[in-house]
Amino acid sequence: MTPVVEGECGVDTARRTPLLGRSAELGWLEGVLRRAAGGAGQVVLVEGEAGIGKSRLLAEVCGRAVRDGWKVRRVEADVVAAYQPFSVATDLFGTPARDVAELVDAVRSDAVGEPLLLAIDDAHLADPASLHLLGSLARRTEDLALAMLVVYRPVPGLRTAAPGFRQCGAQRIGLPGLPGDTLDELVVAMLERMPGRELRGLLDGVAGNPGLAVELVAALDAEGMLESAGGHAEMSHPELPPAAREILLRSARELSPAAQTTLSVGCVLGTGFCVSHLALASGRSTVDLLPVLDELIDAGLFAADDDRLVFRHRLVHKALYDDIPAAVRASLHLDVGRALSETGAPPTEVGRHLALGALPGDKEALTWLRTAARGVRDTAPATSARLLEQALALALPEEPLHGDLMADLAESLAWSGRLREAGELARKQLARRPGQASARRLSGLLANLWRVRGSQADEPDPAPAGPAELAWDLVLADRPGQPLKGTAADRDRPDITPLAACAELGAQTLALLAAGHGQEALDAAERALALQARHDLALWPGHLPAALALLQLDRLDEAETAVAEGQRRAEVSGALLHAPFYRWAHAAASYRRGRWDEAMAAAGEARALAGEVGTPMVAAWADTLAAELAVQRNDLRGAGAALARAEEIAEDLEIWPVWAPLWRVRALVAEANGEPGRALASVARLWEPPGSVAPPFPYLDQMVDLVRLCVACGDERLASRISRRVADFAADPACGPAAGHVAQRCAGLVSRDPETLLSAAWAMREHPAPLARADALADAGAALVGARRAEESVHRLEEALAAYEQMGAARSAAKVRSALRALGVHRRSAARPRRRSRGWGSLTATELDVLRLLSEGLTNREAAARLFISPRTVESHVSHIYAKLGVASRAALMAEAGAHAAELRLDAFVRTCEPEEGW
């Protein structure tokens, strides 16, 4: 047992690695010591698994206490202590300690003149008598300048053996795993280099355990398996050396034979499993397994996770799994799969095990895998694709199901966002001339891939288009005509699937939107949503057409709610195909609401996702929106760059939904650059394309831009034609009341009638889009100047200017200031309130969201998934947070977060460090 240390912290100053990632806990424990030094005795229980850093934290606290004038008594229990009554208490105080009264007197004498810290390390190994005695001591010394820190692993025996700790109001904190960035700092401290991708991936498997990470890195370094690659420390070989594997397997080697057998079965079941499945696969009852499970949990190999057991460390699971001979593993998988198949287990579980144990041509495994894949396709298409790939690996070339499996796989790949792979697979299979049914499915899939991607390829033998496909084709060609009526979705035909019915209603929605009938479009979208909910069709992106219809109707709050719910469902289902569309819709809604920073970030994410998934149409929309935002901010260079990117994509697409917004923004950029001729040419190309029967935008107030451009560039005739068509269009009740305001503004711009424009501006005071409101006020103010009503004009222009400055619409604001100066009103341009550049008040809402997730222990990648953004975006936010708060590491950031936890609502951190009831 570690000897008593008095007045010395006993910290090994030669440690190779510093204490990282525990600044928050360390700061909280220093607060405990301050309260104890003031005469309010404190008891803290520090719980954590082996290697998590409990002893390092305790040593650091002891060292700081010594420097602050504390007397420190520290003891470390060991396996021998558990069998020697009162041994820990005796070694702690240096004399035999059995009577609590004598011990209290000794402590009171010891704590005179300077505060006393009692530190007990590895208390889970201490004898029960000592723990009982120390608990009783804590209850009797609450008025002393005494702090007691008890560090232990989470084993049930400690709590039952220490009732005194429960009754003295002890505070308990748990040490979670360290985030990935902190493990990176640990590697830098050891190797003076950041870890490379492969080494970082390896460390991801230790669940943030710094002790295990240090041992693994040290073993790799000692074996010469680390090399410098691009300034990073990287593994020279993907396989772990024997020494590293032994580190991972060390705890398993010490188990009883029964526990080792159960552990092997658990490895085959996976990283997480139900106890009932473990019992079934082990051939034992759950009751018989209980002592073995206690042993595995106490050894830190298993942990409870709701109603399942999980391996605490993914890397340990992999090492254990790989340690089982391959033939034995395959046999175990077969046994487990067959056993589960008889209990009604999910087909995905049964199929996975059979696939890992079956030989090529195993029809039982094929049947289970296909059943499992079809069962999860609508909720988890990526999983479905993986199961089908396993099935195809087992299928022999002459297998009758081979063609159907290939068609199933192509469809699942498409739904999961792997569009290029889906198209290549479909073409390759069609070249083999499959059966008629498979050929129709594959050619139909290729045609639909063209519709989604927005770019046509040389597709062989396209399948006959149904109502949904025909409607979408008309929208792409800007010939929506009369929206489809009497489709299968309307008539509830028994020969059509619910998913196909939803697709037809979605096509109706798009066609109605293209025709400008927003309310009818919303009705169709809501019917599709109801059908989706009734049949639990997770793959159908029903919230997207609903959001687009709500945006057209200017019901922006509801639109944003629909987008958020759609994004959430897409993430849960794994339908990555929809992700770029939802991010673009989020960018469009944010732009309409005047949240332009958010809109620009979402547009960038939409473009990145579109590149990953393969939907260039969305990338073009995102760049077009970015260009429009840049024009509004008077960043014409940025607008030109974004516009060039969008045009490059559009050249390959040649479809109306991409070119329509692009021509409009091209006109805005040309007008801003002083090129009225080019602006008018773009407007004319936009307004009268071949076959156009409807106004080209889903947002009617964008028509005003075209009329304003024509008037400003001197083409009154084209302005009048556009205005008249908008008026005819707005007369249709299906277009909603907002269309009337747009028609009124267009007519006022053409006639330069201030009363018409004032009426429109007044009607739009409650409009949810701040840019549209500000534009209406600015138009009215300009018309009042022409009518020589200067005083009224100044009021309207100042209202518009305030709104422009609030949004950051620099170009429009500059125009209004110029008009005001002409009226003799001089205003400075710094009216927009700006966020502080440093300190907590400078953090944006998104940065705070990132910080809250990091405080929960999430990695950058996990935080990105939670926020529906890319890991690169999270890294950017973290860099901004570092700069604004003046910190240089994740550890320092967490320390700052701990100090501001309550005011920033960092709930996870507060729960970790606050006292828990019952202790």
Secondary structure, 3 states (H helix, E strand, C coil): CCCCEECCCCCCCCCCCCCCCCHHHHHHHHHHHHHHHCCCCEEEEEECCCCCCHHHHHHHHHHHHHHCCCEEEEEECCCCHHHCCCHHHHHHHCCCCCCHHHHHHHHHHHCCCCCEEEEEECHHHCCHHHHHHHHHHHHHCCCCCEEEEEEECCCHHHHHHCHHHHHCCCEEEECCCCCHHHHHHHHHHHHCCEECHHHHHHHHCCCCCHHHHHHHHHHHHHCCCEEEECCEEEECCCCCCHHHHHHHHHHHHCCCHHHHHHHHHHHHHCCEECHHHHHHHHCCCHHHHHHHHHHHHHCCCEEEECCEEEECCHHHHHHHHHHCCHHHHHHHHHHHHHHHHCCCCCHHHHHHHHHHHCCCCCHHHHHHHHHHHHHHCCCCHHHHHHHHHHHHHHCCCCCCCHHHHHHHHHHHHHHCCCHHHHHHHHHHHHHCCCCHHHHHHHHHHHHHHHHHHCCCCCCCCCCCCCHHHHHHHHHHCCCCCCCCCCCHHHHCCCCCCHHHHHHHHHHHHHHHHHCCCHHHHHHHHHHHHHHHHHHCCCCCCCHHHHHHHHHHCCCHHHHHHHHHHHHHHHHHHCCHHHHHHHHHHHHHHHHHHCCHHHHHHHHHHHHHHHHHHCCHHHHHHHHHHHHHHHHHCCCHHHHHHHHHHHHHHHHHHCCHHHHHHHHHHHHHHHHHCCCHHHHHHHHHHHHCCCCCCCCCCCCHHHHHHHHHHHHHCCCHHHHHHHHHHHHHHHCCHHHCCHHHHHHHHHHHHHHCCHHHHHHHHHHCCCCCCHHHHHHHHHHHHHHHHHCCCHHHHHHHHHHHHHHHHHHCCHHHHHHHHHHHHHCCCCCCCCCCCCCCCCCHHHCCHHHHHHHHHHHCCCCHHHHHHHHCCCHHHHHHHHHHHHHHHCCCCHHHHHHHHHHCHHHHCCHHHHHHHCCCCCC
